């Protein structure tokens, strides 16, 4: 019966203490230790390899980049000097030929046969020597040379003043083409000679490997680059950090590590060449240089992961024989702390953990037996420290109920079943008490004790709904649920069945300030409430029979929740020990604020529903119930 009480209260939503959590499981500790050792050892190896090898790789990368830059710059300077020298030779030859047009054409044809990469040689005074084969093979119009020169008037003026200039002509001609402008004396006047030539041979010499070389002019324009789209678009690189460094530096060459505007690191080298103040830049990406080291590091990480995974698997199987039984015991301890004592613990191990599991199972069984003889929920809360020793003043609502004519019902059991009457009446009573305790649990009430067929409970003590008003209303709701539960139970009972008779009860409710706490001796204690409101609630319950009611509340409770319930005031009662008569109210129903109010609406309907004969209050024996009350007249 007490066991059913505990389950009902728990099912009603009673809060349980949070389960204890194992912060550092055994398996976790073992995995952590092995993981730490592996990571430290393999990490140290990887670090040492990275430090020692990185230094050598960096030196080698810088040397290779610088060598590639020197080689590309030398090739560019040699090629540009050759183009310039060849063009000068042709111009000198043409000047020597004088007015002989045939000789001039023959010399030009012979020159372009030997120098097919040169597209044209133009003098700023309008004189043109065109390589028609170049223009035809690239599907270009020779008139583009004139258009190009018109756009490069600033460069022509500078050249006439004595500067040698290298210009990217690809944006105009849409083929890799450079224009070399250098001062030229034509008939005693200062002119500019413009040599248009293909840059393909420079791109071939610069290559497309890990080290990227490209050439820029004094304005920062990209003249040659493995990525031809940059050349054709006429990209200017003067805003790049390394180009800015080159233009500001007085050194002819330099090797350094720099970061571009996109945040990438490069080993960069430059070499200034003697032709047209151009420069060759060679870059290699930092991440590419150290890709080998990164690959080695990744392989070490993969190896570490494989070894670590294998170690974790081995540790898992080893720790499983320890951690799983311990987890089961931990879970069992949490269930016991929550008030669940009946546990099915099994262990096939014959070690210390197996012995501990067997002992734990015997202990839980003993607690389960013990739980049937006490208020389980209160005991669990006291175990957690949620209920302090000693008394505490509480604004509570006290409830008492009793089965009507229980003595005669017991006698009927004895007459009908003889020696088996005890088992029959206990089973019948347990079924009734189970349903009543379920009603208490649904509203967070505490069942204090059973005295035979009587039930004592209270609200606002161990649990509260937030205010005395809410606690009192929950108590009345419980009494109304008990009324409904009994009606349902009685419908299934046959009339005059001695083994399962109908049940009618009376409920008394009072509110006030009580002392709540663990009361008893060192050997046995119970959580209960004491005080005058408790006594008055008990006496109020006993008045249901003479007044023909099933639920009575005192004026104290009515003042708290009268606006929420339908009641009928009964005659005032002079209770022993009280100076003034006590006002009592019969509870009819809860008030429904929305929708249609369900029956019953009056006390007469309640009596008719429960089969209670209306009493003649003028004939009530005022000496009944040990003279605890006397009737007065309604005011």
C-alpha positions in Angstrom: 0.0 0.0 0.0 2.8 2.4 0.9 4.6 1.3 -2.2 1.6 2.2 -4.3 1.6 5.6 -2.6 5.2 6.3 -3.5 4.6 5.3 -7.2 1.5 7.5 -7.4 3.3 10.6 -6.0 6.2 10.1 -8.3 3.9 9.6 -11.3 2.3 12.9 -10.5 5.4 14.8 -11.6 7.3 15.1 -8.3 10.7 16.7 -9.0 13.6 14.3 -8.5 17.2 15.3 -7.7 19.4 15.6 -10.8 21.3 12.4 -11.4 25.0 12.4 -10.4 27.3 12.4 -13.4 30.7 10.6 -13.6 33.0 13.4 -14.6 36.0 11.2 -15.5 35.1 7.6 -16.4 37.8 4.9 -16.2 37.7 4.3 -19.9 38.1 8.1 -20.5 41.1 8.2 -18.2 42.8 5.3 -19.9 42.2 6.7 -23.4 43.4 10.1 -22.2 46.7 8.7 -20.8 47.5 6.7 -24.0 46.4 9.5 -26.3 48.7 11.9 -24.4 51.7 9.6 -24.6 51.2 9.0 -28.3 50.6 12.7 -29.1 53.6 13.8 -27.1 56.0 11.2 -28.6 54.8 11.5 -32.3 54.3 15.2 -31.9 57.8 15.7 -30.7 59.2 13.7 -33.6 57.2 15.7 -36.1 58.2 18.9 -34.5 61.9 18.1 -34.6 61.7 16.9 -38.2 59.8 20.0 -39.1 62.3 22.4 -37.4 65.4 20.7 -38.7 64.3 20.1 -42.2 62.4 23.4 -42.6 65.7 25.4 -42.2 67.5 23.4 -44.9 64.5 23.5 -47.2 64.2 27.3 -46.8 67.9 27.8 -47.7 67.6 25.6 -50.7 64.4 27.3 -51.9 65.9 30.7 -51.6 69.0 29.7 -53.5 67.0 28.0 -56.2 64.7 31.0 -56.6 67.6 33.4 -56.7 69.4 31.2 -59.3 66.2 31.0 -61.4 65.8 34.7 -61.3 69.4 35.3 -62.3 69.0 32.9 -65.2 65.8 34.4 -66.4 67.1 38.0 -66.1 70.3 37.1 -68.0 68.2 35.5 -70.8 65.8 38.5 -70.9 68.7 41.0 -71.1 70.5 39.0 -73.7 67.4 38.6 -75.8 66.4 42.3 -75.6 70.0 43.3 -76.4 70.0 41.0 -79.4 66.7 42.4 -80.7 68.0 46.0 -80.3 71.3 45.2 -82.0 69.7 43.4 -84.9 67.3 46.3 -85.4 70.1 48.8 -85.3 72.1 46.8 -87.9 69.1 46.8 -90.2 68.6 50.6 -89.8 72.2 51.2 -90.5 72.1 49.0 -93.5 69.1 50.8 -94.9 70.7 54.1 -94.3 73.8 52.9 -96.2 71.6 51.7 -99.1 70.4 55.3 -99.5 67.9 55.8 -102.2 68.1 52.3 -103.6 64.6 50.9 -103.0 65.5 47.5 -104.3 68.4 47.1 -102.1 66.4 48.3 -99.1 63.6 45.7 -99.8 66.2 43.0 -100.1 67.9 44.0 -96.9 64.6 44.1 -95.0 63.5 40.7 -96.4 66.8 39.1 -95.5 66.5 40.7 -92.0 63.0 39.4 -91.3 63.9 36.0 -92.7 66.5 35.8 -89.9 64.4 37.6 -87.3 60.9 36.3 -87.6 59.9 37.3 -84.1 60.3 41.0 -85.0 57.0 42.4 -86.4 58.1 45.9 -87.4 60.6 48.7 -87.0 59.1 52.2 -87.0 60.7 55.6 -86.8 58.6 58.3 -85.1 58.9 60.4 -88.2 56.7 58.0 -90.1 59.2 55.6 -91.6 58.0 52.0 -91.3 59.7 48.6 -92.0 57.0 46.0 -91.7 57.3 42.2 -91.4 54.3 41.3 -93.5 54.7 37.6 -92.8 54.3 38.2 -89.1 51.1 40.3 -89.6 49.6 37.8 -92.0 50.4 34.7 -89.8 48.8 36.4 -86.8 45.9 37.9 -88.8 46.8 41.4 -87.9 46.4 44.7 -89.8 49.6 46.7 -90.3 47.6 49.8 -89.6 47.6 48.8 -85.9 51.2 50.1 -85.6 50.0 53.6 -86.3 47.2 53.3 -83.8 49.6 52.0 -81.2 52.0 54.9 -81.7 49.2 57.4 -81.4 48.4 55.9 -78.0 52.0 56.0 -76.8 52.7 59.6 -77.5 54.0 60.1 -74.0 56.4 57.2 -74.3 57.6 58.7 -77.7 58.3 62.1 -76.2 60.3 60.5 -73.4 62.2 58.5 -75.9 63.1 61.5 -78.0 64.5 63.1 -74.8 66.9 60.2 -74.5 65.0 57.5 -72.5 64.9 53.9 -73.4 61.5 52.4 -72.8 59.9 49.0 -72.9 56.1 48.9 -73.5 53.6 46.1 -73.5 51.8 46.1 -76.9 49.7 43.0 -76.4 46.6 44.8 -75.3 46.5 46.5 -78.7 47.6 43.6 -81.0 46.1 40.8 -78.9 49.3 38.7 -79.4 52.3 38.5 -77.1 54.1 41.6 -78.4 56.5 44.1 -76.9 57.6 47.5 -78.1 61.2 48.6 -77.4 61.6 52.4 -77.9 65.1 53.9 -77.9 66.4 57.3 -79.1 67.4 57.5 -82.8 69.1 60.2 -84.8 67.4 60.5 -88.2 68.8 63.1 -90.6 70.2 65.2 -87.7 66.9 65.2 -85.8 66.0 63.4 -82.5 63.5 60.7 -83.2 62.4 57.5 -81.6 62.9 54.0 -83.0 60.2 51.5 -82.1 60.9 47.8 -82.4 57.8 45.6 -82.2 58.7 42.0 -81.4 57.1 38.9 -80.1 57.7 38.0 -76.4 57.0 34.2 -76.9 60.7 33.4 -76.7 61.0 35.1 -73.3 58.0 33.3 -71.9 59.6 30.0 -73.0 62.8 30.9 -71.3 61.0 32.0 -68.1 59.2 28.7 -67.9 56.0 27.6 -66.0 57.5 25.5 -63.2 57.4 26.0 -59.4 59.3 29.2 -59.7 57.3 31.8 -61.6 59.4 34.5 -63.5 58.0 37.6 -65.2 59.3 40.9 -66.4 58.0 44.4 -65.7 59.0 47.8 -67.1 59.8 50.9 -65.0 56.1 51.8 -64.7 55.3 48.4 -63.2 53.5 47.0 -66.3 53.7 43.3 -66.7 55.5 42.6 -70.0 55.9 38.9 -69.9 54.2 36.3 -67.6 53.5 32.6 -67.8 49.8 33.6 -67.4 49.3 35.4 -70.7 45.9 36.7 -69.7 47.7 39.1 -67.4 49.8 40.4 -70.3 46.9 40.7 -72.7 44.9 42.6 -70.1 47.8 45.0 -69.6 47.9 44.5 -65.8 50.0 46.9 -63.8 51.7 45.4 -60.8 53.1 48.5 -59.2 50.8 48.2 -56.3 52.1 44.8 -55.3 54.3 44.9 -52.2 57.3 43.3 -53.8 57.2 45.5 -56.9 57.0 48.5 -54.6 60.1 47.2 -52.8 61.9 46.7 -56.1 61.1 50.3 -57.4 62.3 51.8 -54.1 65.4 49.7 -53.8 68.8 50.9 -55.1 70.1 47.3 -55.3 70.4 45.6 -58.6 69.1 42.3 -57.2 67.5 41.1 -54.0 66.1 37.9 -52.4 63.5 38.1 -49.6 60.4 36.6 -48.0 57.3 38.8 -48.4 53.5 38.7 -48.0 51.2 39.9 -50.8 48.0 41.8 -50.4 46.0 38.5 -50.3 47.9 37.3 -47.3 50.0 34.7 -49.1 53.7 34.4 -48.5 56.3 34.1 -51.2 60.1 33.9 -51.6 60.8 36.7 -54.1 63.9 37.7 -56.0 64.4 40.5 -58.5 67.1 41.4 -61.0 67.2 44.8 -62.7 68.4 44.6 -66.3 70.3 47.2 -68.3 67.7 47.4 -71.1 65.0 50.1 -70.7 65.1 50.0 -66.8 63.2 46.7 -66.9 63.4 44.1 -64.2 62.8 40.4 -63.9 60.9 39.0 -60.8 60.9 35.4 -59.7 58.5 34.1 -57.1 57.9 30.8 -55.4 55.0 30.3 -53.0 55.9 29.6 -49.4 53.4 26.8 -49.1 54.6 25.1 -52.2 58.2 25.1 -50.9 57.2 23.5 -47.7 54.6 21.1 -49.3 57.0 18.2 -48.8 57.3 18.9 -45.1 53.6 19.4 -44.8 53.1 16.1 -46.6 55.5 14.4 -44.1 53.6 16.0 -41.3 50.3 14.8 -42.6 51.7 11.3 -42.9 52.8 11.5 -39.3 49.3 12.7 -38.3 47.7 9.8 -40.2 50.1 7.4 -38.6 49.3 8.8 -35.2 45.6 8.6 -35.9 45.9 4.9 -36.9 48.0 4.0 -33.9 45.7 6.0 -31.6 42.6 4.3 -33.1 44.1 0.9 -32.5 45.1 1.8 -29.0 41.6 3.1 -28.2 40.0 -0.1 -29.5 42.3 -2.2 -27.2 41.7 0.1 -24.3 38.0 0.0 -24.9 37.8 -3.8 -24.7 40.0 -3.7 -21.6 38.1 -1.0 -19.8 34.7 -2.4 -20.8 35.1 -5.2 -18.2 35.5 -2.5 -15.5 33.5 0.5 -16.7 30.3 -1.3 -17.8 29.6 -2.9 -14.3 30.5 0.3 -12.6 28.2 2.3 -14.9 25.4 -0.2 -14.0 26.1 0.4 -10.3 26.2 4.1 -10.8 22.8 4.0 -12.7 21.4 1.8 -9.9 22.6 4.3 -7.3 20.9 7.1 -9.1 17.7 5.2 -9.3 17.8 4.5 -5.5 18.5 8.2 -4.9 15.3 8.9 -7.0 13.3 6.5 -4.9 13.3 3.4 -7.1 14.5 0.6 -4.9 13.4 -2.6 -6.8 16.4 -3.1 -9.1 17.4 -6.1 -11.2 21.2 -6.2 -11.0 23.1 -9.1 -12.5 26.9 -9.7 -12.8 28.6 -12.8 -14.0 32.0 -11.5 -13.0 33.8 -13.2 -10.1 36.1 -10.3 -9.2 35.7 -7.5 -6.8 33.1 -5.7 -9.0 31.0 -8.9 -9.1 31.0 -9.1 -5.3 30.1 -5.4 -5.1 27.2 -5.9 -7.5 25.8 -8.8 -5.4 26.0 -6.7 -2.2 24.4 -3.7 -4.0 21.5 -6.0 -5.2 20.9 -7.2 -1.6 20.9 -3.6 -0.3 18.4 -2.4 -3.0 16.1 -5.3 -2.1 16.3 -4.4 1.5 15.5 -0.7 0.7 12.6 -1.8 -1.4 11.1 -3.7 1.6 11.8 -0.7 3.8 10.1 1.6 1.4 6.8 -0.1 1.8 6.7 0.8 5.5 7.4 4.5 5.2 6.6 7.6 3.1 9.1 6.9 0.3 9.1 10.3 -1.3 9.7 12.1 2.0 12.4 9.6 2.9 14.1 10.2 -0.5 14.0 14.0 -0.1 15.3 13.8 3.4 18.2 11.6 2.1 19.0 14.2 -0.5 19.0 16.9 2.2 16.0 18.7 0.8 14.2 18.4 4.1 16.0 19.7 7.1 15.8 18.2 10.5 13.7 20.0 13.0 10.4 21.9 12.5 9.5 24.6 10.1 6.4 26.8 10.1 4.4 26.3 6.9 1.1 27.8 5.6 -0.5 24.5 4.7 -3.8 22.9 4.0 -4.6 19.7 5.9 -6.8 16.9 4.6 -8.5 14.0 6.4 -10.7 11.3 4.9 -12.5 8.3 6.4 -14.6 5.4 5.1 -18.2 5.6 6.3 -19.4 2.5 8.4 -16.0 0.8 8.1 -16.6 -1.1 11.3 -19.7 -2.8 10.0 -18.0 -3.5 6.6 -15.1 -5.3 8.5 -17.7 -7.4 10.4 -19.3 -8.4 7.1 -16.0 -9.5 5.8 -15.4 -11.6 8.9 -18.9 -13.2 8.6 -18.5 -13.9 4.9 -14.9 -15.2 4.7 -14.0 -16.3 8.2 -10.2 -16.9 8.5 -9.6 -15.5 5.0 -11.3 -12.2 5.9 -8.0 -10.5 6.7 -6.6 -11.0 3.3 -9.8 -10.0 1.6 -10.2 -6.8 3.5 -6.6 -5.8 3.1 -6.8 -6.3 -0.7 -10.1 -4.3 -0.9 -8.6 -1.5 1.3 -5.4 -1.4 -0.8 -7.3 -1.0 -4.0 -9.2 2.0 -2.5 -6.1 3.6 -1.0 -4.2 3.3 -4.2 -6.8 5.3 -6.1 -6.9 7.9 -3.3 -3.2 8.3 -3.2 -3.1 8.7 -7.0 -5.4 11.7 -6.6 -3.1 13.2 -3.9 -0.1 12.7 -6.1 -1.6 14.4 -9.1 -1.8 17.7 -7.2 1.7 17.5 -5.5 0.2 16.7 -2.1 2.0 14.6 0.6 0.3 11.5 2.1 1.2 11.8 5.7 -0.1 8.6 7.1 -2.8 5.9 7.0 -4.7 5.2 10.2 -6.7 2.1 9.3 -9.0 3.3 6.6 -8.3 7.0 7.3 -6.0 9.1 5.1 -4.1 12.2 6.2 -2.5 14.4 3.6 -1.3 18.0 3.4 -0.3 20.6 0.8 2.2 23.4 1.0 4.6 21.5 3.3 7.2 19.3 1.5 5.9 20.6 -1.8 4.1 23.8 -2.7 2.4 25.2 -5.8 3.6 28.7 -5.1 1.1 30.1 -2.6 -1.3 29.0 0.2 -4.2 29.8 -2.1 -3.0 27.4 -4.9 -2.1 24.7 -2.3 -5.6 24.9 -0.8 -7.2 24.7 -4.2 -5.1 21.7 -5.1 -6.4 20.0 -1.9 -10.0 20.6 -2.8 -9.4 19.4 -6.4 -8.0 16.2 -4.9 -11.1 15.7 -2.8 -13.3 16.2 -5.9 -11.1 13.7 -7.8 -11.6 11.2 -5.0 -15.3 11.7 -5.3 -15.2 10.9 -9.0 -12.8 7.9 -8.5 -15.1 6.4 -5.9 -18.1 6.8 -8.2 -16.2 4.9 -10.9 -15.1 2.2 -8.5 -18.6 1.7 -7.1 -20.1 1.4 -10.6 -18.1 -1.9 -11.0 -19.3 -3.3 -7.7 -22.3 -5.4 -7.3 -24.9 -4.5 -4.7 -24.5 -6.3 -1.3 -21.3 -8.0 -2.4 -19.5 -8.8 0.9 -16.1 -9.2 -0.8 -16.3 -5.9 -2.7 -18.7 -3.5 -1.0 -19.5 0.1 -2.0 -17.4 2.8 -0.4 -18.5 6.2 0.8 -16.1 8.6 2.4 -16.0 11.9 4.3 -13.3 14.5 3.7 -12.4 17.4 6.1 -10.1 20.3 5.0 -8.7 23.1 7.0 -5.9 25.7 6.2 -3.5 27.5 8.6 0.0 27.8 10.0 1.4 24.4 11.1 4.7 23.0 12.2 6.1 20.6 9.6 9.2 18.4 10.2 10.7 15.1 11.0 9.2 14.0 14.2 9.9 10.8 16.2 12.8 9.1 18.0 16.3 8.2 17.0 15.0 4.8 15.9 12.0 5.9 13.9 11.0 9.3 12.5 8.3 10.5 10.1 7.6 13.7 8.3 4.3 15.1 9.6 2.5 18.3 10.6 1.3 19.3 14.0 -0.8 22.2 15.3 -4.3 23.4 15.9 -5.2 23.5 12.1 -4.5 19.7 12.0 -6.8 19.0 14.8 -9.5 21.1 13.3 -9.2 19.4 10.0 -9.7 16.0 11.7 -12.7 17.2 13.6 -14.1 18.8 10.4 -13.9 15.4 8.6 -16.0 13.7 11.4 -18.8 16.2 10.9 -19.6 15.0 7.3 -21.7 12.1 8.7 -24.1 14.1 10.8 -24.3 16.9 8.2 -24.9 14.6 5.3 -21.9 15.8 3.2 -18.8 14.2 1.7 -16.4 17.2 1.6 -16.3 19.9 4.3 -14.0 22.9 4.4 -13.5 25.4 7.2 -13.9 29.1 6.9 -10.1 29.4 6.8 -9.9 27.4 3.6 -13.1 29.1 2.2 -11.6 32.5 2.6 -8.6 31.4 0.5 -10.4 29.8 -2.4 -14.1 30.5 -2.0 -14.2 32.4 -5.3 -13.0 29.3 -7.2 -15.5 26.8 -5.9 -19.3 26.2 -5.5 -20.2 25.7 -1.8 -23.1 25.7 0.5 -22.6 27.0 4.0 -23.6 24.6 6.8 -24.7 25.5 10.3 -21.9 26.9 12.4 -20.3 24.4 14.9 -18.9 25.1 18.3 -15.8 23.0 18.5 -14.2 22.1 21.8 -11.4 24.5 22.6 -12.7 27.2 20.4 -14.4 30.4 21.7 -16.4 31.1 18.6 -18.4 28.8 16.4 -16.6 27.5 13.3 -18.2 28.2 9.9 -18.2 25.2 7.7 -18.9 24.9 3.9 -19.9 21.8 1.9 -18.0 21.6 -1.4 -20.3 21.2 -4.4 -18.0 21.6 -7.4 -15.3 23.8 -9.0 -16.5 27.0 -10.7 -16.0 26.9 -14.5 -15.2 30.3 -15.8 -15.5 29.4 -19.5 -18.1 27.1 -21.1 -21.0 25.4 -19.5 -20.8 24.7 -15.8 -21.0 20.8 -15.3 -23.2 19.3 -12.6 -23.6 19.1 -9.6 -24.7 22.6 -8.9 -26.2 22.1 -5.4 -25.7 20.0 -2.3 -28.9 18.2 -2.9 -27.5 17.0 -6.3 -24.3 15.8 -4.5 -26.4 13.9 -2.0 -28.5 12.4 -4.7 -25.4 11.4 -6.7 -23.7 9.8 -3.8 -26.8 8.2 -2.2 -26.6 10.3 1.0 -29.9 10.8 2.9 -30.4 14.4 3.8 -30.2 14.7 7.6 -32.7 16.4 9.9 -30.4 18.9 11.5 -32.8 19.5 14.4 -32.3 15.9 15.5 -28.5 15.7 15.3 -27.1 14.5 18.6 -24.8 17.3 19.8 -23.1 14.8 22.2 -21.9 12.6 19.4 -18.2 12.4 18.4 -17.1 12.8 22.0 -18.9 16.1 22.3 -16.4 17.9 20.0 -19.1 20.0 18.5 -22.6 21.4 18.9 -24.9 22.9 16.3 -26.0 26.5 16.2 -28.5 28.3 14.1 -27.8 29.8 10.7 -27.4 33.5 10.9 
